[in-house]
Amino acid sequence: MEKNIQIIKKIFLSLLFIAFFLLIGTQAWAQTPSVIQNIRIPLWAELDAYPAIVNAGDEEGDKGDEGQFDYPIKSLKEIAPFIIEGMVYGWEFYYTPSDKQRNVEEILEVTEIVSSDLLKSGIEYSSPWVTESRLNCWCSYRRNESQVQNYYLWSSIQNPIVQGRGYGSVTLGFEGLREAANDALKNAIRTYYRNLIKNKPKAITGKVLIRDLPQIGIDSGRYVINLDFFLECGKIIKYEIY
Protein backbone atom coordinates (compact mmCIF):
# COMPACT_ATOMS: atom_id res chain seq x y z
CA MET A 1 0.00 0.00 0.00
CA GLU A 2 2.74 2.40 1.04
CA LYS A 3 4.68 1.48 -2.08
CA ASN A 4 1.65 2.33 -4.27
CA ILE A 5 1.31 5.72 -2.57
CA GLN A 6 4.96 6.50 -3.33
CA ILE A 7 4.44 5.55 -6.97
CA ILE A 8 1.36 7.78 -7.18
CA LYS A 9 3.34 10.66 -5.63
CA LYS A 10 6.12 10.22 -8.18
CA ILE A 11 3.63 10.18 -11.05
CA PHE A 12 1.89 13.28 -9.67
CA LEU A 13 5.20 15.16 -9.30
CA SER A 14 6.25 14.13 -12.79
CA LEU A 15 2.97 15.37 -14.27
CA LEU A 16 3.27 18.61 -12.30
CA PHE A 17 6.82 19.15 -13.63
CA ILE A 18 5.73 18.47 -17.21
CA ALA A 19 2.79 20.87 -16.87
CA PHE A 20 5.08 23.56 -15.48
CA PHE A 21 7.61 22.99 -18.27
CA LEU A 22 4.90 23.21 -20.93
CA LEU A 23 3.55 26.41 -19.39
CA ILE A 24 6.97 28.07 -19.43
CA GLY A 25 7.63 26.81 -22.93
CA THR A 26 4.29 28.13 -24.18
CA GLN A 27 4.95 31.56 -22.67
CA ALA A 28 8.42 31.69 -24.20
CA TRP A 29 7.05 30.65 -27.58
CA ALA A 30 4.34 33.32 -27.40
CA GLN A 31 7.00 35.95 -26.74
CA THR A 32 9.27 34.74 -29.55
CA PRO A 33 8.98 36.67 -32.84
CA SER A 34 8.25 34.56 -35.91
CA VAL A 35 11.24 36.15 -37.65
CA ILE A 36 13.91 34.35 -35.63
CA GLN A 37 14.59 31.58 -38.15
CA ASN A 38 12.35 32.21 -41.13
CA ILE A 39 11.99 35.79 -42.33
CA ARG A 40 9.00 36.29 -44.62
CA ILE A 41 8.09 39.86 -45.55
CA PRO A 42 5.47 41.22 -47.96
CA LEU A 43 7.20 43.97 -49.95
CA TRP A 44 6.11 46.11 -52.87
CA ALA A 45 7.43 48.53 -55.47
CA GLU A 46 5.82 51.07 -57.76
CA LEU A 47 5.11 49.72 -61.26
CA ASP A 48 6.33 52.89 -62.95
CA ALA A 49 9.44 54.93 -62.24
CA TYR A 50 9.06 58.60 -61.43
CA PRO A 51 10.49 61.08 -64.00
CA ALA A 52 13.52 61.87 -61.83
CA ILE A 53 14.47 58.18 -61.76
CA VAL A 54 13.83 57.75 -65.50
CA ASN A 55 16.02 60.78 -66.29
CA ALA A 56 18.80 59.41 -64.10
CA GLY A 57 18.56 56.14 -66.03
CA ASP A 58 18.77 57.98 -69.36
CA GLU A 59 22.03 59.61 -68.27
CA GLU A 60 23.49 56.17 -67.71
CA GLY A 61 22.39 54.96 -71.13
CA ASP A 62 19.04 53.48 -70.07
CA LYS A 63 16.55 54.44 -72.82
CA GLY A 64 13.49 53.34 -70.86
CA ASP A 65 12.69 50.32 -73.05
CA GLU A 66 12.47 47.90 -70.12
CA GLY A 67 9.63 45.43 -69.82
CA GLN A 68 6.53 46.29 -67.84
CA PHE A 69 7.77 44.70 -64.63
CA ASP A 70 11.52 45.26 -65.00
CA TYR A 71 11.56 48.42 -62.93
CA PRO A 72 9.56 47.11 -59.91
CA ILE A 73 11.49 43.81 -59.95
CA LYS A 74 14.76 45.73 -59.88
CA SER A 75 13.43 47.84 -56.99
CA LEU A 76 12.30 44.79 -55.01
CA LYS A 77 15.73 43.21 -55.45
CA GLU A 78 17.23 46.35 -53.90
CA ILE A 79 14.69 46.75 -51.10
CA ALA A 80 14.65 43.12 -49.88
CA PRO A 81 18.44 42.70 -49.29
CA PHE A 82 18.57 46.13 -47.61
CA ILE A 83 15.78 45.29 -45.13
CA ILE A 84 16.84 41.68 -44.55
CA GLU A 85 20.48 42.65 -43.92
CA GLY A 86 19.18 45.02 -41.23
CA MET A 87 17.30 42.09 -39.68
CA VAL A 88 20.07 39.50 -39.93
CA TYR A 89 23.28 41.45 -39.22
CA GLY A 90 22.19 45.02 -38.48
CA TRP A 91 23.56 48.50 -39.08
CA GLU A 92 26.27 50.57 -37.49
CA PHE A 93 25.63 54.27 -36.96
CA TYR A 94 27.42 57.51 -36.16
CA TYR A 95 24.93 60.16 -35.05
CA THR A 96 25.70 63.87 -34.69
CA PRO A 97 22.89 65.79 -32.93
CA SER A 98 22.10 69.29 -34.15
CA ASP A 99 23.44 72.14 -32.02
CA LYS A 100 22.41 75.67 -33.04
CA GLN A 101 24.79 77.31 -30.58
CA ARG A 102 27.75 75.53 -32.17
CA ASN A 103 26.32 75.78 -35.70
CA VAL A 104 26.28 71.97 -36.00
CA GLU A 105 23.78 70.24 -38.28
CA GLU A 106 22.13 66.93 -37.45
CA ILE A 107 23.81 64.10 -39.35
CA LEU A 108 23.31 60.33 -39.29
CA GLU A 109 25.79 58.02 -41.00
CA VAL A 110 24.66 54.41 -41.40
CA THR A 111 26.72 51.47 -42.68
CA GLU A 112 25.92 47.79 -43.08
CA ILE A 113 27.66 45.53 -40.56
CA VAL A 114 27.84 42.86 -43.25
CA SER A 115 27.33 43.59 -46.94
CA SER A 116 23.79 42.83 -48.13
CA ASP A 117 25.36 41.34 -51.28
CA LEU A 118 26.19 38.23 -49.23
CA LEU A 119 22.49 37.63 -48.54
CA LYS A 120 21.10 38.10 -52.04
CA SER A 121 21.51 34.49 -53.15
CA GLY A 122 19.52 33.28 -50.13
CA ILE A 123 16.49 35.51 -50.70
CA GLU A 124 13.45 33.95 -52.39
CA TYR A 125 10.75 35.98 -54.16
CA SER A 126 7.37 34.30 -54.48
CA SER A 127 3.61 34.72 -55.04
CA PRO A 128 3.71 38.06 -56.89
CA TRP A 129 0.51 40.06 -57.27
CA VAL A 130 -0.45 43.48 -58.59
CA THR A 131 -2.58 45.99 -56.66
CA GLU A 132 -3.33 49.41 -58.17
CA SER A 133 0.07 50.75 -59.25
CA ARG A 134 2.26 48.34 -57.25
CA LEU A 135 3.94 45.00 -57.76
CA ASN A 136 3.81 43.00 -54.52
CA CYS A 137 5.54 39.77 -53.54
CA TRP A 138 6.65 37.72 -50.57
CA CYS A 139 10.37 37.92 -49.79
CA SER A 140 11.74 35.05 -47.72
CA TYR A 141 15.08 34.31 -46.09
CA ARG A 142 16.04 31.44 -43.77
CA ARG A 143 18.69 32.22 -41.17
CA ASN A 144 21.45 29.69 -40.68
CA GLU A 145 22.39 28.49 -37.20
CA SER A 146 24.99 31.19 -36.56
CA GLN A 147 22.55 33.90 -37.68
CA VAL A 148 19.88 32.55 -35.31
CA GLN A 149 22.39 32.64 -32.46
CA ASN A 150 23.28 36.18 -33.46
CA TYR A 151 19.61 37.15 -33.08
CA TYR A 152 19.47 35.62 -29.61
CA LEU A 153 22.64 37.49 -28.68
CA TRP A 154 21.09 40.78 -29.79
CA SER A 155 17.89 40.07 -27.89
CA SER A 156 19.71 39.73 -24.58
CA ILE A 157 18.59 41.96 -21.74
CA GLN A 158 21.59 44.27 -22.18
CA ASN A 159 20.23 45.60 -25.46
CA PRO A 160 17.24 47.95 -25.08
CA ILE A 161 14.42 48.03 -27.65
CA VAL A 162 13.89 51.31 -29.48
CA GLN A 163 11.29 52.33 -32.06
CA GLY A 164 11.20 54.95 -34.77
CA ARG A 165 9.08 56.18 -37.65
CA GLY A 166 10.70 57.70 -40.71
CA TYR A 167 9.78 59.32 -44.01
CA GLY A 168 11.36 59.46 -47.46
CA SER A 169 10.45 60.69 -50.92
CA VAL A 170 8.55 58.18 -53.07
CA THR A 171 9.90 59.90 -56.19
CA LEU A 172 13.39 58.62 -55.29
CA GLY A 173 12.38 54.96 -55.46
CA PHE A 174 14.63 52.66 -53.43
CA GLU A 175 16.76 55.59 -52.25
CA GLY A 176 13.59 57.15 -50.83
CA LEU A 177 12.90 53.99 -48.82
CA ARG A 178 16.50 53.96 -47.56
CA GLU A 179 16.01 57.60 -46.59
CA ALA A 180 12.86 56.67 -44.64
CA ALA A 181 14.64 53.80 -42.83
CA ASN A 182 17.53 56.08 -41.85
CA ASP A 183 15.03 58.67 -40.65
CA ALA A 184 13.30 56.03 -38.51
CA LEU A 185 16.66 55.02 -37.03
CA LYS A 186 17.58 58.66 -36.35
CA ASN A 187 14.29 59.26 -34.53
CA ALA A 188 14.71 56.07 -32.49
CA ILE A 189 18.23 57.06 -31.43
CA ARG A 190 17.24 60.63 -30.64
CA THR A 191 14.23 59.59 -28.54
CA TYR A 192 16.20 57.00 -26.55
CA TYR A 193 19.24 59.13 -25.74
CA ARG A 194 17.23 62.27 -25.04
CA ASN A 195 16.00 60.56 -21.88
CA LEU A 196 19.53 59.59 -20.83
CA ILE A 197 21.69 62.59 -21.65
CA LYS A 198 21.18 66.05 -20.18
CA ASN A 199 23.62 67.98 -22.38
CA LYS A 200 23.88 67.42 -26.13
CA PRO A 201 26.87 65.27 -27.01
CA LYS A 202 29.16 65.77 -29.95
CA ALA A 203 28.31 62.36 -31.34
CA ILE A 204 26.80 58.98 -30.48
CA THR A 205 27.89 55.65 -31.93
CA GLY A 206 26.33 52.23 -31.79
CA LYS A 207 24.71 49.37 -33.66
CA VAL A 208 21.13 48.26 -34.23
CA LEU A 209 19.33 45.14 -35.43
CA ILE A 210 15.78 45.26 -36.80
CA ARG A 211 13.92 43.00 -34.37
CA ASP A 212 10.58 42.53 -36.12
CA LEU A 213 8.86 42.88 -39.47
CA PRO A 214 8.95 46.46 -40.79
CA GLN A 215 5.72 48.32 -41.56
CA ILE A 216 5.98 50.19 -44.86
CA GLY A 217 3.38 52.48 -46.42
CA ILE A 218 2.85 55.77 -48.22
CA ASP A 219 1.63 58.99 -46.64
CA SER A 220 1.14 62.18 -48.68
CA GLY A 221 3.57 61.14 -51.39
CA ARG A 222 6.21 59.92 -48.94
CA TYR A 223 7.35 56.50 -47.85
CA VAL A 224 6.60 55.93 -44.18
CA ILE A 225 8.28 53.09 -42.32
CA ASN A 226 8.00 51.93 -38.72
CA LEU A 227 10.99 50.00 -37.37
CA ASP A 228 11.72 48.33 -34.04
CA PHE A 229 15.39 47.83 -33.16
CA PHE A 230 17.60 46.14 -30.63
CA LEU A 231 20.13 48.81 -29.70
CA GLU A 232 23.77 48.10 -28.84
CA CYS A 233 25.02 51.29 -27.24
CA GLY A 234 28.45 52.43 -28.33
CA LYS A 235 30.22 55.64 -27.33
CA ILE A 236 28.83 58.98 -26.24
CA ILE A 237 31.39 61.55 -27.38
CA LYS A 238 31.18 64.79 -25.42
CA TYR A 239 32.34 68.25 -26.45
CA GLU A 240 35.64 69.26 -24.91
CA ILE A 241 35.45 72.12 -22.41
CA TYR A 242 38.29 74.63 -22.37
N, C-alpha and C positions, 0 to 999 in steps of 0.2 A: 504493500500500500504506500509506504513512505517512498519507495523507489519510483512508483508511478507519479507521485506528487512532484518529485524532483524532475522527472522527465517533462511533466506538464509545465513546470516553471521554466525549464530551459527552452521549450518550444515557445512559450509566451514571450520570453525575453528576446528570442531570436526574431519573432514576428514584430516585436516593438522596435528593435534595431532596424529591421528592413523598412518598416513604415517611416521611421525617422530619416533614414538614408534617402528614401524616395521623395520625401517632403523637401529635404534640402536640395536634392538634385533637381526637382521640379522648379523650385524657386530660382536656382542658378540658371536653369535653362530659360526661364521666363525673362531673366535679366540679360541674357546673352543676345547681342544683335545677330541677325541672320547673315550679316556680311562677313563674319569671321573667316569662314572657309570659302564659301561661294558668293562672289559678288555678282549681282544681276541688276542692272540699272536700265530703266527706260530712258533713252536719250532721243533728241530730235534736232533737226537742222532745217533751216529755211530752204524751200525748193529753188528759189531764185536768189542770185547774188544781188546785193545792192550796187548802185552805180559806182560808188567809190571803190568797191572790191573789183568790179569788172574792169574799171580803168587801170587799177594797179596790175591786173592780169595782162591787159593789153601792152603795158610798158615792158612786161617780161616776155612778150611774144605770144601771149595767149589771145587768140582772135575770137574767143567766145563761141566756138563751134562745138562745145562739149555736148554730150548727150543730156537728156532731160534730168537724169538723176546723178550725173557726174559731180556737180557742185555739192549737193547735200551729202553724198557719200564721202567725198573728200573732207568735208567739215566734220562728219561723224568720226572719221578716222583720225582727226586731230583732237576732238573733244574727249573721246573715250580714253585714250592713253593718258591725257592730261589729268582727268578726274581720277582714274584708277591708280595712277602713280601716287597721287595725293592720299589715296586710301591704303595703299600697300606699303609705301616707303616714307611718304610725307615730304614736307617742304621745310627748308631752312629760311629764316628771315632776318633782316637787319632793318629795324624800324627807327626812324628819326622823327620824334614828335615836333610839331610846329611850335615856334617860339617867336612871337612878334617882337618882344623886347630885344632879342638877339638877331632879328631878321633871318630866322631859319624857317624854311618851308618843310612841310610834312612830306616825308619820303618813305616808301616801303620797298625794299628790295627782296625779291623772292627767288630762290633757286631750288631745283629738284635735288633731293638727297641722292637719288639714283635716277639715271636717265630713263625717261618714259619709253625710249626706243627699245629698251630691253624687255618691255612688257608687251609690245605690239603683237608679237607672234602668238601670244597666249590669249589674246582677246578674240572672242567669238561674237559675230553679229548675226542676229536671227530674227525671224518673224516680223519683217518690215511691213509697215502700213502707212498710208497717207491720210492726213487729216488737214482740211483747209489748205494752207500753203506750206505744210511741213511734211518732211519724211521722218517717220519715227521707226525705231527698232530697239530690240533688247540687246544690251551689251553685257557679256558675261566674262568673268575671269575667275579661275580657281587658284587660290593661294596654295603654294607648296608648304611643306611642314615648317621650314624655317620662317616663311612669311607669316604663318599662323602664330608661331611663337613670338615673332616680332610684334604682332598685334597685342598679344597678351602682355608683353613687356610694356608697351605703351599704355595699356589700360590699367596699369598698377596704380595704387592709391597716391603715389607721389606726383602723378601728372593730373593737374586739374582739367576739367572740361570747360571749354569756352565756346560761345556761339557768336555768329556774326551774319549780318545780311549785307549784300553788296549789289551794286548796279554797274552796268556797262552798256555801251552803245550797241544796239542790234545791227546798225549799219556797218560795223566793223567785223561782223561774222565771228569766227573763232576768237580773234583777238579781243572782241567785245566781251565774250564769255570769260576769257582769262582776266580781263580788267575787272569784271564783276566778282570773280573769285578772290582776286587780290584785295578788292575793296571790302569783301566780307571778312577776310583775314585781318585786315587793318582795323576794322571796327571791333573785332573780337579781342585783339591785342590791346587796343586803346581802352576798351571797357574794363578789361581785367586789371590792367596795371594802374588805371586811374584810382581804383579802390585800395591800392597797395602803396603807391608812391605819392608823397605830399608835394615835392618839388619836381618840375619837369626834368627828366634826364636828358643827356645828350643823345643817347641811343639805347635801344633794347635789342638783344639778340635772343634767338631761341629756335625751336623746331616745333612743328605741328604735324599731326596725322589726322586726316578726316576719319571720324569714328563711325559715321552712319551714312545712309544714302543721302545725297544732296537733293535739294528741292529747287528746280529750275523753272522759271516762267518768264513772262514778258509783262512789263508794266509801263504804259505810256511811251512805247517805243524804245524801252531799255530792257536788257536782260536783268532779271532779279534772281539772285541765288542765295539760299539759306544753307549755311554750313556749320556743322558741329565738329569741334576739334578736341583731341588730346593735346595739351600744351606741355612741352618740355622747356622749362625756363632756362635761359642762358645767362647772359651778363646784363647788368644794368650799369651803363656807363654814365657817370655823372660829369657835369661841367667842373672844370678846375676853378678854384677860387684863389684869387691873388690878393 
